[in-house]
């Protein structure tokens, strides 16, 4: 139950964060992006924001899969012990 609650809270925080990022981008971010005055696409703040966001999501996903794998192994070992 606790892990489900944590997943729901993290998911809600991610959705809220993405929504706030879009609101910021369309309200105040446009002037900030135009103020950079850079023709180099690698200097785009949106590019680096997306790269950072994908990295964080990838890291969280990898940690979550490892945690779930350990939980599965524990349950499997408990089932094998109880069958003996």
N, CA, C and O atoms as a GROMACS GRO file, in nm:
protein
  336
    1UNK      N    1   0.083  -0.120   0.000
    1UNK     CA    2   0.000   0.000   0.000
    1UNK      C    3   0.087   0.126   0.000
    1UNK      O    4   0.060   0.222  -0.072
    2UNK      N    5   0.194   0.123   0.082
    2UNK     CA    6   0.280   0.240   0.091
    2UNK      C    7   0.348   0.270  -0.042
    2UNK      O    8   0.358   0.386  -0.083
    3UNK      N    9   0.396   0.165  -0.110
    3UNK     CA   10   0.464   0.187  -0.238
    3UNK      C   11   0.368   0.241  -0.343
    3UNK      O   12   0.407   0.324  -0.426
    4UNK      N   13   0.243   0.196  -0.340
    4UNK     CA   14   0.145   0.248  -0.435
    4UNK      C   15   0.121   0.397  -0.410
    4UNK      O   16   0.108   0.475  -0.505
    5UNK      N   17   0.115   0.435  -0.284
    5UNK     CA   18   0.095   0.576  -0.250
    5UNK      C   19   0.213   0.660  -0.296
    5UNK      O   20   0.195   0.770  -0.347
    6UNK      N   21   0.333   0.609  -0.279
    6UNK     CA   22   0.452   0.681  -0.323
    6UNK      C   23   0.451   0.698  -0.475
    6UNK      O   24   0.484   0.805  -0.526
    7UNK      N   25   0.413   0.593  -0.547
    7UNK     CA   26   0.408   0.600  -0.693
    7UNK      C   27   0.304   0.703  -0.737
    7UNK      O   28   0.328   0.780  -0.830
    8UNK      N   29   0.188   0.704  -0.672
    8UNK     CA   30   0.083   0.801  -0.706
    8UNK      C   31   0.131   0.944  -0.680
    8UNK      O   32   0.108   1.032  -0.762
    9UNK      N   33   0.198   0.966  -0.568
    9UNK     CA   34   0.248   1.100  -0.535
    9UNK      C   35   0.355   1.144  -0.636
    9UNK      O   36   0.354   1.258  -0.681
   10UNK      N   37   0.445   1.055  -0.670
   10UNK     CA   38   0.551   1.089  -0.766
   10UNK      C   39   0.491   1.116  -0.904
   10UNK      O   40   0.532   1.210  -0.972
   11UNK      N   41   0.394   1.035  -0.944
   11UNK     CA   42   0.329   1.057  -1.073
   11UNK      C   43   0.256   1.191  -1.076
   11UNK      O   44   0.265   1.265  -1.174
   12UNK      N   45   0.185   1.221  -0.969
   12UNK     CA   46   0.114   1.350  -0.962
   12UNK      C   47   0.213   1.466  -0.966
   12UNK      O   48   0.187   1.567  -1.030
   13UNK      N   49   0.326   1.452  -0.898
   13UNK     CA   50   0.426   1.558  -0.899
   13UNK      C   51   0.485   1.576  -1.039
   13UNK      O   52   0.510   1.689  -1.081
   14UNK      N   53   0.508   1.467  -1.110
   14UNK     CA   54   0.560   1.477  -1.247
   14UNK      C   55   0.461   1.544  -1.340
   14UNK      O   56   0.499   1.630  -1.420
   15UNK      N   57   0.334   1.506  -1.330
   15UNK     CA   58   0.231   1.567  -1.415
   15UNK      C   59   0.219   1.716  -1.384
   15UNK      O   60   0.210   1.798  -1.475
   16UNK      N   61   0.218   1.750  -1.256
   16UNK     CA   62   0.210   1.890  -1.216
   16UNK      C   63   0.332   1.968  -1.264
   16UNK      O   64   0.320   2.081  -1.310
   17UNK      N   65   0.450   1.906  -1.253
   17UNK     CA   66   0.572   1.972  -1.299
   17UNK      C   67   0.571   1.999  -1.449
   17UNK      O   68   0.612   2.106  -1.493
   18UNK      N   69   0.525   1.902  -1.527
   18UNK     CA   70   0.517   1.922  -1.672
   18UNK      C   71   0.416   2.030  -1.705
   18UNK      O   72   0.440   2.113  -1.792
   19UNK      N   73   0.302   2.029  -1.637
   19UNK     CA   74   0.200   2.131  -1.662
   19UNK      C   75   0.254   2.270  -1.628
   19UNK      O   76   0.233   2.364  -1.704
   20UNK      N   77   0.321   2.283  -1.516
   20UNK     CA   78   0.378   2.413  -1.478
   20UNK      C   79   0.487   2.456  -1.576
   20UNK      O   80   0.501   2.575  -1.604
   21UNK      N   81   0.564   2.361  -1.627
   21UNK     CA   82   0.667   2.394  -1.726
   21UNK      C   83   0.604   2.449  -1.854
   21UNK      O   84   0.654   2.545  -1.912
   22UNK      N   85   0.494   2.389  -1.898
   22UNK     CA   86   0.425   2.440  -2.017
   22UNK      C   87   0.366   2.578  -1.992
   22UNK      O   88   0.375   2.666  -2.077
   23UNK      N   89   0.306   2.596  -1.875
   23UNK     CA   90   0.250   2.728  -1.842
   23UNK      C   91   0.361   2.833  -1.841
   23UNK      O   92   0.345   2.941  -1.897
   24UNK      N   93   0.473   2.800  -1.778
   24UNK     CA   94   0.584   2.895  -1.773
   24UNK      C   95   0.636   2.924  -1.913
   24UNK      O   96   0.665   3.039  -1.947
   25UNK      N   97   0.649   2.819  -1.995
   25UNK     CA   98   0.704   2.836  -2.129
   25UNK      C   99   0.618   2.930  -2.212
   25UNK      O  100   0.671   3.016  -2.283
   26UNK      N  101   0.488   2.914  -2.206
   26UNK     CA  102   0.401   2.996  -2.290
   26UNK      C  103   0.374   3.134  -2.231
   26UNK      O  104   0.340   3.226  -2.305
   27UNK      N  105   0.388   3.150  -2.100
   27UNK     CA  106   0.364   3.281  -2.039
   27UNK      C  107   0.490   3.366  -2.034
   27UNK      O  108   0.493   3.477  -2.088
   28UNK      N  109   0.593   3.316  -1.968
   28UNK     CA  110   0.713   3.396  -1.945
   28UNK      C  111   0.836   3.342  -2.017
   28UNK      O  112   0.932   3.416  -2.038
   29UNK      N  113   0.833   3.217  -2.054
   29UNK     CA  114   0.951   3.154  -2.112
   29UNK      C  115   0.987   3.206  -2.249
   29UNK      O  116   1.104   3.203  -2.288
   30UNK      N  117   0.888   3.252  -2.324
   30UNK     CA  118   0.916   3.297  -2.460
   30UNK      C  119   1.012   3.415  -2.461
   30UNK      O  120   1.107   3.417  -2.540
   31UNK      N  121   0.990   3.512  -2.375
   31UNK     CA  122   1.082   3.627  -2.370
   31UNK      C  123   1.220   3.584  -2.320
   31UNK      O  124   1.321   3.639  -2.363
   32UNK      N  125   1.223   3.488  -2.230
   32UNK     CA  126   1.350   3.439  -2.179
   32UNK      C  127   1.428   3.368  -2.290
   32UNK      O  128   1.549   3.386  -2.302
   33UNK      N  129   1.357   3.289  -2.371
   33UNK     CA  130   1.424   3.218  -2.481
   33UNK      C  131   1.472   3.315  -2.588
   33UNK      O  132   1.582   3.298  -2.641
   34UNK      N  133   1.393   3.416  -2.619
   34UNK     CA  134   1.432   3.514  -2.719
   34UNK      C  135   1.547   3.601  -2.670
   34UNK      O  136   1.623   3.655  -2.750
   35UNK      N  137   1.559   3.616  -2.539
   35UNK     CA  138   1.666   3.697  -2.482
   35UNK      C  139   1.802   3.632  -2.490
   35UNK      O  140   1.903   3.698  -2.467
   36UNK      N  141   1.807   3.504  -2.521
   36UNK     CA  142   1.936   3.435  -2.529
   36UNK      C  143   2.018   3.481  -2.648
   36UNK      O  144   2.140   3.483  -2.641
   37UNK      N  145   1.952   3.520  -2.756
   37UNK     CA  146   2.018   3.571  -2.877
   37UNK      C  147   2.128   3.477  -2.926
   37UNK      O  148   2.235   3.522  -2.966
   38UNK      N  149   2.102   3.350  -2.923
   38UNK     CA  150   2.202   3.254  -2.970
   38UNK      C  151   2.148   3.180  -3.092
   38UNK      O  152   2.034   3.136  -3.093
   39UNK      N  153   2.232   3.168  -3.193
   39UNK     CA  154   2.194   3.094  -3.313
   39UNK      C  155   2.233   2.947  -3.303
   39UNK      O  156   2.193   2.866  -3.386
   40UNK      N  157   2.308   2.912  -3.202
   40UNK     CA  158   2.353   2.775  -3.183
   40UNK      C  159   2.241   2.694  -3.118
   40UNK      O  160   2.199   2.726  -3.007
   41UNK      N  161   2.192   2.588  -3.184
   41UNK     CA  162   2.084   2.509  -3.125
   41UNK      C  163   2.126   2.434  -2.998
   41UNK      O  164   2.041   2.399  -2.916
   42UNK      N  165   2.256   2.409  -2.982
   42UNK     CA  166   2.301   2.341  -2.862
   42UNK      C  167   2.294   2.430  -2.738
   42UNK      O  168   2.306   2.382  -2.626
   43UNK      N  169   2.276   2.558  -2.758
   43UNK     CA  170   2.265   2.651  -2.645
   43UNK      C  171   2.119   2.674  -2.607
   43UNK      O  172   2.090   2.756  -2.520
   44UNK      N  173   2.028   2.602  -2.670
   44UNK     CA  174   1.886   2.618  -2.641
   44UNK      C  175   1.854   2.566  -2.501
   44UNK      O  176   1.884   2.451  -2.470
   45UNK      N  177   1.793   2.649  -2.417
   45UNK     CA  178   1.757   2.603  -2.283
   45UNK      C  179   1.653   2.491  -2.287
   45UNK      O  180   1.651   2.404  -2.199
   46UNK      N  181   1.566   2.492  -2.387
   46UNK     CA  182   1.465   2.387  -2.395
   46UNK      C  183   1.531   2.252  -2.424
   46UNK      O  184   1.491   2.151  -2.367
   47UNK      N  185   1.631   2.252  -2.510
   47UNK     CA  186   1.702   2.128  -2.538
   47UNK      C  187   1.762   2.070  -2.411
   47UNK      O  188   1.748   1.951  -2.384
   48UNK      N  189   1.829   2.153  -2.334
   48UNK     CA  190   1.893   2.104  -2.212
   48UNK      C  191   1.791   2.066  -2.106
   48UNK      O  192   1.814   1.974  -2.028
   49UNK      N  193   1.677   2.136  -2.103
   49UNK     CA  194   1.571   2.098  -2.010
   49UNK      C  195   1.516   1.960  -2.046
   49UNK      O  196   1.494   1.877  -1.957
   50UNK      N  197   1.495   1.936  -2.175
   50UNK     CA  198   1.444   1.805  -2.218
   50UNK      C  199   1.546   1.695  -2.191
   50UNK      O  200   1.510   1.587  -2.145
   51UNK      N  201   1.673   1.722  -2.217
   51UNK     CA  202   1.778   1.623  -2.190
   51UNK      C  203   1.782   1.591  -2.041
   51UNK      O  204   1.792   1.475  -2.002
   52UNK      N  205   1.775   1.693  -1.958
   52UNK     CA  206   1.776   1.672  -1.813
   52UNK      C  207   1.652   1.596  -1.768
   52UNK      O  208   1.662   1.506  -1.685
   53UNK      N  209   1.536   1.632  -1.821
   53UNK     CA  210   1.412   1.565  -1.785
   53UNK      C  211   1.416   1.417  -1.824
   53UNK      O  212   1.375   1.331  -1.745
   54UNK      N  213   1.464   1.387  -1.943
   54UNK     CA  214   1.474   1.248  -1.988
   54UNK      C  215   1.572   1.171  -1.901
   54UNK      O  216   1.548   1.055  -1.868
   55UNK      N  217   1.682   1.234  -1.863
   55UNK     CA  218   1.779   1.169  -1.776
   55UNK      C  219   1.721   1.136  -1.639
   55UNK      O  220   1.744   1.027  -1.587
   56UNK      N  221   1.647   1.229  -1.582
   56UNK     CA  222   1.586   1.206  -1.450
   56UNK      C  223   1.482   1.096  -1.458
   56UNK      O  224   1.476   1.009  -1.372
   57UNK      N  225   1.399   1.098  -1.563
   57UNK     CA  226   1.297   0.994  -1.578
   57UNK      C  227   1.363   0.858  -1.600
   57UNK      O  228   1.316   0.758  -1.545
   58UNK      N  229   1.469   0.854  -1.678
   58UNK     CA  230   1.539   0.729  -1.703
   58UNK      C  231   1.601   0.674  -1.574
   58UNK      O  232   1.592   0.554  -1.547
   59UNK      N  233   1.662   0.762  -1.497
   59UNK     CA  234   1.722   0.719  -1.370
   59UNK      C  235   1.616   0.667  -1.275
   59UNK      O  236   1.634   0.563  -1.212
   60UNK      N  237   1.505   0.739  -1.263
   60UNK     CA  238   1.397   0.695  -1.175
   60UNK      C  239   1.341   0.560  -1.220
   60UNK      O  240   1.314   0.473  -1.138
   61UNK      N  241   1.325   0.544  -1.350
   61UNK     CA  242   1.272   0.418  -1.404
   61UNK      C  243   1.366   0.302  -1.374
   61UNK      O  244   1.322   0.193  -1.338
   62UNK      N  245   1.495   0.326  -1.390
   62UNK     CA  246   1.593   0.220  -1.364
   62UNK      C  247   1.593   0.181  -1.216
   62UNK      O  248   1.598   0.063  -1.184
   63UNK      N  249   1.588   0.279  -1.128
   63UNK     CA  250   1.584   0.251  -0.984
   63UNK      C  251   1.456   0.176  -0.949
   63UNK      O  252   1.460   0.081  -0.871
   64UNK      N  253   1.344   0.217  -1.006
   64UNK     CA  254   1.216   0.153  -0.978
   64UNK      C  255   1.216   0.007  -1.024
   64UNK      O  256   1.166  -0.081  -0.954
   65UNK      N  257   1.272  -0.019  -1.143
   65UNK     CA  258   1.278  -0.157  -1.193
   65UNK      C  259   1.365  -0.245  -1.104
   65UNK      O  260   1.331  -0.360  -1.079
   66UNK      N  261   1.478  -0.192  -1.057
   66UNK     CA  262   1.565  -0.268  -0.967
   66UNK      C  263   1.492  -0.300  -0.837
   66UNK      O  264   1.502  -0.412  -0.786
   67UNK      N  265   1.419  -0.202  -0.784
   67UNK     CA  266   1.344  -0.222  -0.661
   67UNK      C  267   1.237  -0.330  -0.681
   67UNK      O  268   1.223  -0.420  -0.598
   68UNK      N  269   1.163  -0.322  -0.791
   68UNK     CA  270   1.060  -0.421  -0.818
   68UNK      C  271   1.120  -0.560  -0.838
   68UNK      O  272   1.061  -0.660  -0.797
   69UNK      N  273   1.235  -0.567  -0.900
   69UNK     CA  274   1.302  -0.696  -0.920
   69UNK      C  275   1.340  -0.758  -0.786
   69UNK      O  276   1.322  -0.877  -0.766
   70UNK      N  277   1.393  -0.677  -0.695
   70UNK     CA  278   1.430  -0.727  -0.563
   70UNK      C  279   1.306  -0.774  -0.487
   70UNK      O  280   1.310  -0.878  -0.421
   71UNK      N  281   1.197  -0.699  -0.496
   71UNK     CA  282   1.073  -0.739  -0.430
   71UNK      C  283   1.021  -0.872  -0.487
   71UNK      O  284   0.976  -0.958  -0.412
   72UNK      N  285   1.028  -0.887  -0.618
   72UNK     CA  286   0.984  -1.011  -0.682
   72UNK      C  287   1.068  -1.129  -0.635
   72UNK      O  288   1.014  -1.236  -0.606
   73UNK      N  289   1.199  -1.110  -0.628
   73UNK     CA  290   1.288  -1.218  -0.585
   73UNK      C  291   1.258  -1.257  -0.441
   73UNK      O  292   1.257  -1.375  -0.408
   74UNK      N  293   1.234  -1.158  -0.354
   74UNK     CA  294   1.201  -1.188  -0.214
   74UNK      C  295   1.072  -1.269  -0.205
   74UNK      O  296   1.067  -1.368  -0.132
   75UNK      N  297   0.970  -1.228  -0.278
   75UNK     CA  298   0.842  -1.301  -0.275
   75UNK      C  299   0.858  -1.442  -0.331
   75UNK      O  300   0.800  -1.536  -0.278
   76UNK      N  301   0.936  -1.457  -0.436
   76UNK     CA  302   0.959  -1.588  -0.495
   76UNK      C  303   1.031  -1.679  -0.396
   76UNK      O  304   0.996  -1.797  -0.384
   77UNK      N  305   1.131  -1.628  -0.327
   77UNK     CA  306   1.204  -1.708  -0.229
   77UNK      C  307   1.113  -1.746  -0.112
   77UNK      O  308   1.123  -1.858  -0.061
   78UNK      N  309   1.026  -1.655  -0.070
   78UNK     CA  310   0.932  -1.687   0.038
   78UNK      C  311   0.834  -1.795  -0.005
   78UNK      O  312   0.800  -1.883   0.074
   79UNK      N  313   0.788  -1.789  -0.129
   79UNK     CA  314   0.696  -1.892  -0.179
   79UNK      C  315   0.765  -2.027  -0.186
   79UNK      O  316   0.705  -2.130  -0.154
   80UNK      N  317   0.890  -2.029  -0.227
   80UNK     CA  318   0.964  -2.155  -0.235
   80UNK      C  319   0.987  -2.213  -0.097
   80UNK      O  320   0.981  -2.335  -0.079
   81UNK      N  321   1.014  -2.127   0.002
   81UNK     CA  322   1.034  -2.175   0.139
   81UNK      C  323   0.905  -2.230   0.197
   81UNK      O  324   0.906  -2.331   0.268
   82UNK      N  325   0.794  -2.166   0.166
   82UNK     CA  326   0.666  -2.211   0.222
   82UNK      C  327   0.619  -2.342   0.158
   82UNK      O  328   0.540  -2.414   0.219
   83UNK      N  329   0.663  -2.374   0.038
   83UNK     CA  330   0.625  -2.498  -0.028
   83UNK      C  331   0.700  -2.618   0.029
   83UNK      O  332   0.654  -2.731   0.015
   84UNK      N  333   0.813  -2.595   0.092
   84UNK     CA  334   0.894  -2.706   0.146
   84UNK      C  335   0.835  -2.764   0.269
   84UNK      O  336   0.891  -2.858   0.326
   0.00000   0.00000   0.00000
